């Protein structure tokens, strides 16, 4: 297991403007209440809790031209982009606590901009039940938390595709998705067209989580920046009910632990999102406590000392 040496900068982003259910705005505090900061410090990591970013409230309006709350989504992501990039430029390891998954446009965009400036290769590991590659033309809901990867790859409205000043912010080849089991009909064509590397639950059922992770983490150079975007709905809802978009048939507790331990083993992770925890749907913060448990493994906690 390899632990980061850079100080961690925890940034709360309490908004659900990109989601179809209210409540993910409470996610950052639920993670703190579950003991995230204390757990990371117990691993001898230096942790700076930056508190929560501010931004517009959720107006809870229907979609306009295929997007719900586009102006608010843009404003929140601009704030995330600035905050995450500032931490990276100080040599810190940003940990973004969402909030809904639309916020990854700001966090991944900042990481991509930082990698371009420093000539570092980027790998984005997307742990999610959904492929999040929708557009305004094919979305069934208009919820922007289903669109962040498409926007990062240059498909979407200009205020989001050009959030980083460069479009596309990332190349589809830099993305590896694990745990996918819900893809809308139009998304399936778009994902195939852009060649996303997806290890869905059928692949995992047939070949096992170990092989999926070995392939998802393969071919990284020593200076690759690995960004992990961890959506709580990646997990099976029987162990993590506290999300707004549950999809049955996800990874078990043991499979999820293996995912986190293999990421820690690779020693490349340098930034992290934890998103879509929704205490309004949880049971006594059960999903928040599980998320903290898994994040401990992600940062190197193990049962035994291993080479």
Secondary structure, 3 states (H helix, E strand, C coil): CCCCCCCEEEEEECCCCCCCCCCHHHHHHHHHHCCHHHHHHHCCCCEEEEEECCCCCCCCCCCECCECCHHHHHHHHHHHHHHHHHHHHCCCEEEEEECCHHHHHHHHHHHHHHHHHHCCCEEEEEECCECCCCCCCCCCCCCHHHCHHHHHCCCCCHHHHCCCCCCCCCCHHHEEEECCCECCHHHHHHHHHHCCEEECHHHHHHHCHHHHHHHHCCCCCCCCEEEEEEEHHHECCCCCCCCCCCCCCCECHHHHHHHHHHHHHHCCEEEEEEECCCHHHCCCCHHHHHHHHHHHHHCCCCCCCCC
